[in-house]
Amino acid sequence: MAITKVTSSVLSDDSVSYDKLGVEFTASSALSGTAIDWDVAQVFTKTLSGATTFTYANDEIGMVKDLVLTGDYAITWPSGTKIITGTYDGSVTNLIQVVKTAAGQYWLSISKEA
């Protein structure tokens, strides 16, 4: 008999360990360009060297990504990105979280060092 859905009888509590998660949920990657590929890592780092326009690739609804950014330059986010809290401050390190909430819709929050 084919199994067409995952149930608690097939997948028990705590059976998916951190070791079984893909790199898109466990790795950190330094961005060399401006494309944020959501399949590559969970945490992305970048020191801006000029005004930067980011793009998203391979993003899926419900995914959350963390960006650690520095550099005192303007940032342009992809269409559909809404900054819900915080302001980017290039003079300190910023932790930015992006949540994909629907097709073409992203909520972004910015925290920075005190």
Backbone bond lengths (Angstrom), bond angles and torsions (degrees), N, CA, C in turn:
res aa  C-N    CA-C-N  psi(-1)  N-CA   C-N-CA  omega(-1)  CA-C   N-CA-C  phi
1 M - - - 1.446 - - 1.531 108.30 -
2 A 1.317 115.96 133.28 1.464 121.45 178.80 1.520 110.38 -78.84
3 I 1.314 115.18 141.80 1.461 120.37 175.73 1.520 107.08 -95.60
4 T 1.331 116.95 121.18 1.465 121.05 -176.25 1.513 113.60 -105.57
5 K 1.306 117.32 -6.64 1.460 120.25 176.52 1.524 109.13 -152.02
6 V 1.310 115.22 157.52 1.458 120.63 178.86 1.519 108.23 -89.19
7 T 1.301 116.26 128.70 1.461 121.12 178.04 1.521 108.82 -125.26
8 S 1.310 115.64 169.58 1.463 119.15 180.00 1.524 111.72 -64.87
9 S 1.332 117.63 -22.58 1.466 118.96 177.64 1.526 111.73 -76.13
10 V 1.339 117.20 -18.93 1.462 121.53 178.57 1.520 110.98 -96.99
11 L 1.312 116.47 -39.72 1.460 122.52 -176.27 1.525 107.89 -121.28
12 S 1.308 116.31 103.98 1.460 119.94 -175.81 1.524 111.62 -79.32
13 D 1.321 115.64 164.07 1.460 121.38 177.78 1.523 110.29 -55.00
14 D 1.326 115.98 139.80 1.463 123.66 176.30 1.533 114.09 61.16
15 S 1.327 117.73 19.92 1.468 119.08 -179.25 1.525 112.93 -84.06
16 V 1.330 117.77 -15.93 1.461 120.62 175.96 1.525 107.27 -98.96
17 S 1.315 115.37 108.18 1.459 120.33 -177.57 1.525 110.37 -92.04
18 Y 1.310 115.91 167.67 1.465 122.28 177.45 1.524 110.45 -56.08
19 D 1.329 116.83 -37.59 1.468 121.66 -179.52 1.522 112.57 -61.97
20 K 1.324 117.40 -23.44 1.467 120.87 -177.77 1.527 112.83 -91.18
21 L 1.323 117.60 -6.23 1.461 120.65 178.94 1.520 110.08 -76.50
22 G 1.323 116.42 148.01 1.457 121.36 178.56 1.519 111.95 -72.81
23 V 1.344 116.12 164.49 1.466 121.01 -179.05 1.516 112.29 -60.52
24 E 1.332 117.01 -25.99 1.456 118.61 -179.91 1.521 112.42 -65.66
25 F 1.335 116.90 -10.33 1.463 121.71 177.66 1.526 113.12 -117.07
26 T 1.338 118.35 -3.61 1.464 119.71 -172.96 1.525 115.05 -130.88
27 A 1.323 118.47 -11.72 1.469 120.65 -172.63 1.523 112.25 -104.07
28 S 1.327 113.91 161.57 1.460 122.50 172.59 1.522 107.22 -118.04
29 S 1.342 116.14 143.00 1.461 119.80 -176.78 1.523 110.08 -143.24
30 A 1.317 116.22 134.55 1.467 120.96 173.90 1.525 108.02 -81.18
31 L 1.323 116.29 126.86 1.468 120.60 178.06 1.521 109.45 -77.19
32 S 1.319 116.49 125.50 1.465 119.45 175.66 1.524 110.49 -93.15
33 G 1.320 116.54 -26.25 1.459 121.29 178.80 1.515 110.36 -118.14
34 T 1.325 116.09 -144.15 1.462 120.66 -177.28 1.527 112.83 -118.82
35 A 1.331 117.95 -1.86 1.465 121.72 178.44 1.522 109.78 -86.19
36 I 1.322 116.26 122.70 1.460 122.03 176.55 1.525 106.35 -97.41
37 D 1.335 116.52 102.10 1.465 122.58 -178.90 1.521 108.08 -91.23
38 W 1.317 116.46 107.76 1.456 122.29 -172.96 1.524 112.89 -66.37
39 D 1.335 118.50 -12.51 1.464 121.79 176.56 1.526 112.80 -83.19
40 V 1.323 118.10 -12.08 1.468 121.95 -170.86 1.525 113.30 -86.45
41 A 1.331 117.85 -39.18 1.470 120.27 -173.18 1.522 110.46 -161.26
42 Q 1.325 115.38 170.21 1.468 122.15 172.48 1.520 110.52 -91.71
43 V 1.330 115.96 -39.26 1.461 122.03 -177.02 1.525 108.89 -117.11
44 F 1.328 115.71 130.56 1.461 121.84 177.57 1.524 108.95 -118.28
45 T 1.325 117.01 139.80 1.461 121.65 177.68 1.522 109.46 -121.40
46 K 1.329 115.41 149.67 1.463 119.55 176.97 1.520 109.12 -164.08
47 T 1.330 115.30 138.54 1.454 122.29 168.20 1.516 106.25 -104.23
48 L 1.318 116.03 115.43 1.464 120.54 -177.78 1.522 110.09 -69.35
49 S 1.327 115.61 141.60 1.467 120.58 177.97 1.524 110.97 -119.92
50 G 1.317 116.05 8.95 1.458 122.57 178.81 1.514 108.19 176.60
51 A 1.328 116.83 175.75 1.464 120.53 176.31 1.530 108.10 -54.59
52 T 1.337 116.70 136.55 1.464 120.88 -171.39 1.519 110.97 -130.19
53 T 1.331 115.83 132.99 1.457 123.07 173.44 1.522 107.57 -112.12
54 F 1.327 116.01 111.75 1.457 120.60 -179.53 1.522 111.04 -85.70
55 T 1.339 115.71 155.20 1.462 123.17 171.19 1.524 107.70 -129.94
56 Y 1.340 116.14 157.52 1.459 121.66 176.75 1.528 108.93 -111.30
57 A 1.335 116.08 146.06 1.461 121.98 175.02 1.525 109.09 -140.53
58 N 1.319 116.32 146.00 1.473 123.33 175.62 1.524 113.03 57.86
59 D 1.319 116.49 36.10 1.460 121.87 178.37 1.528 109.34 -90.67
60 E 1.322 115.81 145.33 1.463 122.67 179.36 1.525 109.14 -130.19
61 I 1.318 116.36 148.48 1.464 121.65 179.60 1.532 109.55 -55.66
62 G 1.331 115.22 132.62 1.458 122.18 179.15 1.515 114.03 95.73
63 M 1.320 117.29 -13.87 1.468 119.46 179.28 1.528 110.20 -74.26
64 V 1.327 115.77 148.39 1.461 123.57 177.48 1.522 107.27 -128.60
65 K 1.321 117.16 132.67 1.464 121.16 177.81 1.521 109.52 -125.38
66 D 1.337 115.17 149.07 1.459 122.82 179.73 1.521 108.85 -111.78
67 L 1.324 115.86 133.91 1.461 121.85 176.80 1.520 107.77 -122.00
68 V 1.321 116.61 132.57 1.459 121.72 174.96 1.520 105.60 -113.49
69 L 1.341 115.67 107.64 1.462 121.27 -172.36 1.519 111.80 -121.45
70 T 1.326 114.68 143.99 1.460 122.54 171.31 1.519 107.68 -136.52
71 G 1.309 115.80 166.94 1.463 121.33 178.85 1.513 110.27 113.71
72 D 1.305 116.01 127.82 1.463 121.89 -172.63 1.528 111.35 -88.30
73 Y 1.344 115.23 68.20 1.462 121.78 -179.72 1.524 109.48 -136.42
74 A 1.315 116.08 159.53 1.463 121.55 -179.88 1.528 110.51 -71.60
75 I 1.341 115.19 144.68 1.463 121.85 177.15 1.522 108.51 -119.19
76 T 1.334 115.74 135.04 1.461 122.17 171.29 1.524 107.09 -113.68
77 W 1.335 116.00 127.16 1.459 121.90 -178.55 1.521 109.63 -97.23
78 P 1.327 117.94 157.24 1.464 120.66 179.22 1.529 112.30 -59.90
79 S 1.311 115.23 155.49 1.461 122.09 176.47 1.526 109.42 -53.45
80 G 1.319 116.68 139.44 1.457 121.66 179.94 1.513 114.10 91.32
81 T 1.340 117.62 -3.50 1.464 121.33 179.36 1.521 109.24 -87.43
82 K 1.334 115.93 124.01 1.465 122.13 179.24 1.523 108.71 -112.20
83 I 1.319 116.96 122.62 1.467 120.40 174.85 1.520 106.79 -81.80
84 I 1.338 116.27 114.19 1.456 119.64 -175.16 1.521 112.98 -95.88
85 T 1.330 116.78 -20.97 1.460 119.53 176.49 1.525 109.71 -160.61
86 G 1.315 115.10 146.67 1.455 121.42 176.03 1.512 113.91 89.94
87 T 1.323 114.44 164.72 1.461 123.39 178.17 1.520 107.78 -135.58
88 Y 1.317 116.96 133.29 1.459 120.66 179.56 1.522 109.61 -65.84
89 D 1.338 116.56 133.13 1.462 123.34 178.00 1.520 107.48 -127.31
90 G 1.311 117.09 102.40 1.453 122.21 -175.58 1.512 115.53 -68.15
91 S 1.333 117.93 -7.79 1.467 119.81 179.69 1.529 112.57 -84.97
92 V 1.349 116.86 -7.27 1.468 122.20 178.01 1.531 108.71 -134.89
93 T 1.320 115.81 172.55 1.460 120.62 175.73 1.523 109.33 -78.34
94 N 1.328 116.07 133.68 1.461 122.97 -179.05 1.520 109.89 -114.35
95 L 1.339 116.86 134.66 1.457 122.32 171.23 1.519 106.48 -103.19
96 I 1.315 115.85 118.42 1.461 121.62 -177.16 1.522 107.99 -117.43
97 Q 1.329 116.28 128.48 1.457 120.71 176.50 1.519 108.90 -113.16
98 V 1.334 114.70 133.48 1.460 121.63 -179.96 1.523 107.82 -119.88
99 V 1.338 116.64 127.82 1.458 122.94 177.34 1.521 108.04 -116.28
100 K 1.335 117.43 127.87 1.465 120.07 173.98 1.520 107.06 -87.76
101 T 1.344 116.67 115.66 1.460 121.55 -174.37 1.522 113.54 -101.05
102 A 1.325 117.86 -20.46 1.468 123.20 179.50 1.522 107.24 -165.94
103 A 1.307 116.88 174.22 1.462 120.17 178.46 1.528 109.37 -57.64
104 G 1.326 117.18 119.87 1.461 121.77 178.84 1.518 115.27 71.80
105 Q 1.331 118.29 13.36 1.467 122.32 -178.35 1.527 110.06 -122.66
106 Y 1.339 115.54 128.01 1.465 121.90 -177.31 1.527 109.19 -136.36
107 W 1.321 116.54 135.44 1.458 121.69 173.98 1.516 107.34 -108.37
108 L 1.322 115.68 132.53 1.456 122.09 -173.66 1.523 109.61 -125.72
109 S 1.327 116.57 132.61 1.465 120.94 174.97 1.522 108.63 -124.45
110 I 1.325 115.22 143.80 1.460 121.91 -176.12 1.524 109.45 -120.62
111 S 1.321 115.71 126.16 1.466 122.46 172.75 1.516 106.89 -121.22
112 K 1.307 116.41 152.44 1.467 118.73 179.15 1.515 110.53 -140.63
113 E 1.323 113.91 162.99 1.456 119.68 178.92 1.522 110.26 -59.22
114 A 1.316 115.21 144.11 1.465 120.13 178.28 1.508 110.27 -78.35
